[in-house]
Amino acid sequence: MAAAIRERYVVDEQGNQVGVLLDIRGYRRILEELEELEAIRAYDAAKASGDEAIPFELAIEEIE
């Protein structure tokens, strides 16, 4: 569910956009979306690798 993000730009003396200001809620929403995207990409990469899947509990035992 995409919600509008209201940004304000920081400009230099020539009027070039050099930064952006976001309200904290918008910023946190972007971070959450990025974390979700990272998880999806990791899942896709793991699935594409063809490696054998093992149960989570077994993976933890092997790490310890």
Beta strands, then each sheet from edge to edge (+ up, - down):
strand 1: 7-11
strand 2: 17-22
sheet 1: 1+ 2-
end
